[in-house]
Amino acid sequence: MKKVKIEVCCGTACYLLGAAGLMELEDKLPEALKGLVDIQASPCLGLCERDNLGGAPYVRINDSEIMSNANVEKLIQRLSGLAEGE
């Protein structure tokens, strides 16, 4: 599996609602996923306007998939799915 690009929105709302913890994702990954993820902080992705803050914090996966209400557990589950080819 090629590296998965994870962009964590660090705009004000996302940051206050948990984005800071998402930046530590790599430390919490299972051994099988370590080294397969490129985690980047992103300035505001502008998605709160769309959902009226209802989905923060947001994460963009591989430049296309948006995850709302992101948390470490949800991201690990999605990354495991990507590793299995889902």
N, C-alpha and C positions, 0 to 999 in steps of 0.2 A: 504494500500500500504506500502510495506517495504521501508526503507530509500534508496534513490537513491544516489549512490556514484558518485561524480563529481570530476574529476582530471583535474585541470587547468595547462596546460603546462606553466612553468615559465622560459623556456629557453630564451636566449637573444632576438631572433626575436619575439617570442610570447609575451614576456613581453613588448617590445617596441611597439607592435601593439595592445595592449589593455588587456593583461592578468591581469594586476594589477586591473583593474576595475571589472573583472570577479570575483575576490576574494571577492568582496563586494556583491555578488549575494544575499546572505541570507537576507541582509538588504532591498532588493528590491522585495522580493517575496511577492505575495499575501498571505493573512492570511491562506487560504486553503492549501498552500504548505509549510508554515513555519514549521520547525521541521521534515520535510520529506526528507531533503537533507543534505548530508555529503560532504562538500566542502573541497578539499585538494589541496595544491600546489604540483606540481610534477616537478622534474627536467625535463630537455628536453625529450620530448617523441620521438624525432627523426623523426618527420613527415615532417618537412620542406624539408629535403633531397628528400623525395618522390615527393613533389609538387613544388620544387624549390621556397620555401617561399610563394607560391601563396595562401595558405590557412590559414596562421597564423592570429590570435591565434587559437590554437587547444584545444579541451576539449575531454576527454574520459569519457563516461557515463557507469557506471556499468561494468567496465573492458572490454567492448567489442565494444560499439558504439563510433565512432569518429565523432565529429562535427568540421568542418573547418569554418573559418571566424566567429568564435563564438562571440556573443555579449549577453548582458543581456536579451534583448527582445527575441532573438532566443532560449536561454536556458529556459526562462520562458514558452515559447510556447511548447517546447519539454517536459518539466516537467509536464505541464498541460495535455499533451497527455498521458504521462505515468500514471498519476493519474487516467485518464479515461480508462485505459486499452489498449491503443494503442501501 
